[in-house]
Amino acid sequence: MSAATVFAYLNQAHPFRDGNGRTIRSFVTQIAEQTPFKVDFSRVSAEELYAASAKSTPRGERTWIDPRPLVGVIDAATVTRPDHAAGDRDTSGIRRRPADPNTGPVTPGSSRTGLAGPNL
């Protein structure tokens, strides 16, 4: 979920006039270089990525960024590096994490803090 969260927030920030998607894909790919995994966006279609990106943006009643639509796309683009094959080290807990409790709306009386939600 972490790569999807980074992707969703950078996509929503849209810091550049042009090239945001290319820059974000490159950034996520470079971050993955420090892990046992490789993110290869050529493994997913541009349409899948664009649709998931669009679904992650705030709209309608949902005023927060929701990275969950991007999880499956980034998961499909992610492979284990050959130099980190099974036996090199335990990677069972790195790729799949439970849902981030900081994703979603902040409700009145909630003690949750974090980057996600309408109370940025």
Stockholm file with secondary structure:
# STOCKHOLM 1.0

chainA/1-120         MSAATVFAYLNQAHPFRDGNGRTIRSFVTQIAEQTPFKVDFSRVSAEELYAASAKSTPRGERTWIDPRPLVGVIDAATVTRPDHAAGDRDTSGIRRRPADPNTGPVTPGSSRTGLAGPNL
#=GR chainA/1-120 SS CHHHHHHHHHHHHCCSSSCHHHHHHHHHHHHHTTSSEEECGGGSCHHHHHHHHHHHSCBTTBCSCCCHHHHHHHHHHEEECGGGCTTSSCCTTTSCCCCCTTSSCCCTTCCCCSSSSSCC
#=GC SS_cons         CHHHHHHHHHHHHCCSSSCHHHHHHHHHHHHHTTSSEEECGGGSCHHHHHHHHHHHSCBTTBCSCCCHHHHHHHHHHEEECGGGCTTSSCCTTTSCCCCCTTSSCCCTTCCCCSSSSSCC
//
